[in-house]
Amino acid sequence: MIQGEDLQFETAGLARVPWSTVAPIRAVFREAFTLADLPFFNPHSFRRTLTQLGEQLCATPEQFKTWSQNLGHESVMTTLVSYGSVPASRQAKVMRQLGQPKAPQRDVLSQIGRLISQAQR
């Protein structure tokens, strides 16, 4: 920020020119990690992490599409294909969960029925 001729603050040193390669953002990341005395992680490692988190948090396709769009992807397939690989340890856990019996729908419906009849008393 600098003080402009009209004595108002304005941005300085920023160009509205899109980057044509990933080199500038890698340099920003590298410098930030160096200054924080941390090992370097490339920018895409954050997208992979955020994609894995979204896969766990999002319960509907709409939620995951929204998550994907917030990563800057027009297509949810970009998110899934480029960043959505499931680590083997997580894959095993998901497969075990799929093998577990689910509560039958009638149990849920009977609970709702009991609650309604109790409320009418």
C-alpha atoms as one frame of an Amber mdcrd trajectory, in Angstrom:
protein
   0.000   0.000   0.000   1.153   3.517  -0.763  -0.345   6.932  -0.368  -1.533
   8.141  -3.764  -1.575  11.659  -5.181  -5.094  12.147  -3.788  -3.675  11.254
  -0.323  -5.693   8.023  -0.304  -4.177   4.573   0.125  -3.822   2.520  -3.043
  -2.240  -0.760  -3.953   1.291  -0.794  -5.248   3.294  -3.567  -6.804   0.352
  -5.672  -7.925  -0.286  -6.307 -11.584  -3.619  -7.472 -12.953  -1.880  -9.819
 -15.332  -2.715 -13.523 -14.967   0.148 -15.901 -14.369   0.877 -18.202 -17.274
   2.758 -20.763 -15.163   2.713 -22.035 -11.598   6.209 -20.657 -10.925   5.074
 -17.386  -9.251   2.735 -19.071  -6.755   5.335 -21.729  -6.008   7.806 -18.922
  -5.243   5.279 -17.285  -2.899   4.689 -20.599  -1.120   8.400 -21.410  -0.939
   9.190 -18.014   0.607   6.319 -18.259   3.108   7.380 -21.742   4.254  11.013
 -20.664   4.488  10.096 -17.613   6.587   7.999 -19.834   8.856  10.875 -22.338
   9.094   8.672 -25.129   7.732   9.287 -27.700   5.018   7.937 -26.703   1.604
   4.547 -27.990   0.451   3.417 -27.169  -3.056   0.125 -25.324  -3.642  -1.606
 -28.405  -5.033  -1.033 -30.311  -1.800  -3.513 -27.911  -0.170  -6.117 -28.626
  -2.860  -5.646 -32.359  -2.325  -6.127 -31.905   1.421  -9.199 -29.714   0.931
 -10.666 -32.226  -1.523 -10.215 -35.055   0.990 -11.896 -32.938   3.664 -14.774
 -32.139   1.303 -15.235 -35.823   0.495 -15.706 -36.487   4.207 -17.858 -33.456
   5.065 -20.160 -33.218   2.055 -23.226 -35.439   2.354 -24.893 -34.588  -0.964
 -23.747 -34.061  -4.549 -24.865 -30.427  -4.272 -22.631 -29.880  -1.263 -19.634
 -31.417  -3.018 -20.319 -29.405  -6.188 -20.339 -26.266  -4.038 -17.091 -27.383
  -2.375 -15.575 -27.984  -5.818 -16.627 -24.561  -7.073 -15.037 -22.962  -4.018
 -11.782 -24.649  -5.022 -12.121 -22.742  -8.306 -13.224 -25.701 -10.412 -15.984
 -25.311 -12.967 -16.471 -29.067 -13.159 -16.700 -31.365 -10.160 -14.872 -33.924
 -12.319 -11.769 -31.696 -12.198 -11.850 -31.922  -8.413 -12.413 -35.675  -8.388
  -9.965 -36.632 -11.134  -7.144 -34.220 -10.299  -7.329 -34.125  -6.505  -9.775
 -36.783  -5.363  -7.716 -39.927  -5.030  -8.594 -41.722  -1.818  -5.577 -42.791
   0.258  -5.382 -46.564   0.755  -5.863 -46.241   4.527  -9.056 -44.212   4.028
 -10.240 -46.529   1.245 -10.021 -49.519   3.606 -11.989 -47.666   6.290 -14.731
 -46.648   3.839 -15.016 -50.211   2.531 -15.370 -51.542   6.094 -18.104 -48.958
   6.794 -19.968 -49.992   3.636 -20.046 -53.536   4.985 -21.740 -52.511   8.220
 -25.513 -52.984   8.422 -27.521 -49.809   8.284 -30.460 -49.073  10.559 -33.588
 -50.224   8.745 -35.860 -47.410   7.612 -38.822 -48.915   9.493 -36.935 -48.430
  12.785 -36.633 -44.740  11.997 -40.284 -44.561  10.941 -41.451 -46.382  14.073
 -39.438 -43.961  16.231 -41.105 -41.037  14.473 -44.509 -42.684  15.013 -43.812
 -43.125  18.743 -42.755 -39.496  19.065 -45.900 -38.304  17.302 -48.174 -40.437
  19.498 -46.383 -39.212  22.626 -46.799 -35.601  21.516 -50.561 -36.133  21.011
 -51.092 -37.354  24.585
